[in-house]
Amino acid sequence: MTIETKFDSNYRKVLVAARRARQIQSGSHALVPTQSTKACRIAQEEVEAGKIAYVKADVPVVKPPIEGPAIPILLS
């Protein structure tokens, strides 16, 4: 596992910010000074400031084996 501070996609950036926003809504304090009171905006500012990191597991993606024909045939 590695701790990442750079995001490899916008999708991951949104997921990390959303999780942080939930933490803020649950009572966590902001890591950056902000004028906003909205958890989502505070989380975005923290991500942009580089205060939020995430753990990326080094697990390779493996396709599950498909037994039988590749395309299932449905008979009605």
N, C-alpha and C positions, 0 to 999 in steps of 0.2 A: 504494500500500500504506500502511496505517496501523498503528501499534502500539496495541493495545487493552489496557487493564487491567481494564475492566468486561466481564462476560460477558453475551452476549445470550440465552443459553439454558443450562440445566443440562447439556445434552448436550455443549456446547462446553467447559464447565467440567470435566467428567469427562475429556474427551479431553486437555485441557491438563495436568491433574493426572496422568493415566496416562503421558503422554510424559515429564513431569518425574520421575515415579517410576522410569521406565526409566533416566533419566540418573543418578539417585541410586544405583540398583543397579549401574551401570557405574563408579561411583567418584566422582561429583560430591559435593561437600560441601553440607550443609544451609545454607540461607540464613537460617534462623531458629533460635534456641535451642529445643531440644526434648528431651523425656525419652524419646521413642519411638525404637525401632531399626528399625521397619518403614518401608520406602521409601514405601509408599502413604500412610501416615499423615503422614509428613514432608511429602510433596508436597501433601497436603490442607491442612496447616497453613501452608505457604508461599503457597498460593493464597488462603487466607482472610486472610493478613497483607498481601496485595497485592504480594508480591515477585515474582510471575510475570506476565509479559505475553506476548502472542502477536501475530503479524503477520497481519493480515486483508487479503487481496488485494481490490482494488476491481474485481472481474470480475463483470459481470452474469450471471445465470443465463439460459441460452438453451436452449429446448427444441429437440432435434434435429428436422429436418424428416422427416415420414413420407410416403413415396411409396406410392402405391396406396391401397387401402382402409384405413380407420382401424382396423378390427378384422380381423386375419387369419383366414381361414376354413380350417380344417384338414379335409381330406377323408380318410376312411379306407377 
